[in-house]
Amino acid sequence: MQTINEIQDEIIEEFSMFNDWMDRYSLLIDLGNSLEKLDAKYKVENNLIEGCQSRVWLQADYIDGKIVFKADSDAVIVKGIIALLIKVLSDRTPDEILDTDLYFVERIGLKEHLSPTRSNGLVSMIKQIRFYAMAFKAKNNNPQ
């Protein structure tokens, strides 16, 4: 299995093949479209990420010590962004998620090419993923 940083480096390399941001947006849209369909039962208020202008649902399941994320959005570019985050952080331990520096976001120029509301949404998605990691870590350190 690839490390988180190997996956981030791959994403950076993939995005660096395109100089034009319209092409990069197309890549984001393709990534979003390749996201596994989120079951309707997970498209509930509880799974909506606050702070996103568009609707983004994030489902987290703790399986064999790792967190598996599934997500969907009603906006194509946002769906691509959450797909990237899932590609990097899904199927990892809470500690791996909490210790990760998501440098790919900066390196592919995502932040400066998103509208302020989408940029805030990106921050909210990352916060929510880290929140799940902290919650699962705490739960496993203090089993009832």
N, C-alpha and C positions, 0 to 999 in steps of 0.2 A: 504494500500500500504506500502511495506517495505521501510525503510529508506535506504539511500545510504550506510551507514555504516553496516547495517544488510546484505545488498547484498555483500559488500566487505568481511564481516566475513564469509558468506556462501562460497564465492569463495576460501578464505584461507583454510577453512575446507575441501572443495572438493579437493583441490590440496594437502593438507597434508596427504590425504589417500594414496598417491603415493610417495614412497621414490626415485624411479628411474625416472630420467628425461625423459627417453624414454616413460614411461607411461604418464608423464605430457604432453609431446608433443602430444601424442595420444589424450589426453583430449582436448588440444587446437584445434587439427584438428577436433575433434567431434563438439566442440563449433562452429567452423567456418562453418562446414557443416550444422549446425542447423540454421544458420543465414538466415533470410528471404531474398529471392532472390531480388536483386536490379534491378529495371526496367531499361532496356537498355537506356531509355531517360536520366537517371541520370549518365550514364557512359560517361561523357563528360570531356573535359580538365579542365573546371572550378572546377569540383569536385575532381580532383586528388590531393592527398596530396603531397606537395613538401617535399623532404628530405627522402622519402622512396625509397629503392632500387627497390622493387616490386611495382606494381601499386595498389594503394588503392584509391577507390572512396568513398567520404563521402557526403551524402545528409543530409541537416538539414532543417526541416520545423518547423515553429513556430505555434503551435496549442493551443488555449486556455491558453496562458501564459506559455506554456511549450515547450521545444525544443525536437522534435522527430528526432532521428538520424537513418539513414539507411546506410549501407555500403557494400562494396564487395572488394575483392582483388583477384589477379591472383596467389597468393601464399598461400598455405593451412595454414601454421603456422601464417602468418600475418593476414589472415582472422580470425583465432581464437583469436588473440590479439585484433583486432578491435571489435570482437563479445563481448569480456569481457568488453571493454570500453563502448560499447553500453548498455550492461546489467546493468552496474553501473550508467551511466549518461543520458541515453535516457529517455524522458518523465519527465524531471525535469525543474525547472525554471532556468533562466540564473544565478540568485544569488546562487542557490543550486550548480550549476556546478562550478561557480567561487570560492565558499567557500570550496569546497571539497578537502580534503587531500587524494589523491589516494594511501593510504598506502598499499593496497593489492598488488600493483606492486612489492614493495620491499619484502613484507612478503612471497609471493609465490616464490621468487627467480627469478623472470622473467628477471630482468635486467642482472644479472650475468650469466644467461644461454642462453642469446641471443648473436648472433654474433654482433660485433660493428655496422655493418650497420643496422641490425634489431633493435638494441637498439636505434640508432638514429631515426629510423622509428617510434618506439614507442613514443619517445619524440615528434616527428613531429605530430603524431596522436593526442596526448594530447593537444599540442599547438593549433592545428586546431579546436578541440572541444571547447577549451576555447575561441578561437578567435570568433567562432560563438556565444557563450554565451555573450561575450562583445558586439558584433555587435547588437544582438537582444535586449540586455539591453539598449544600447545607442539609438537605434531606438525607443524603447517604452518610453524612458524618454524624447525624443524630437520628438514627432509625427509631421509630416508635416501638 
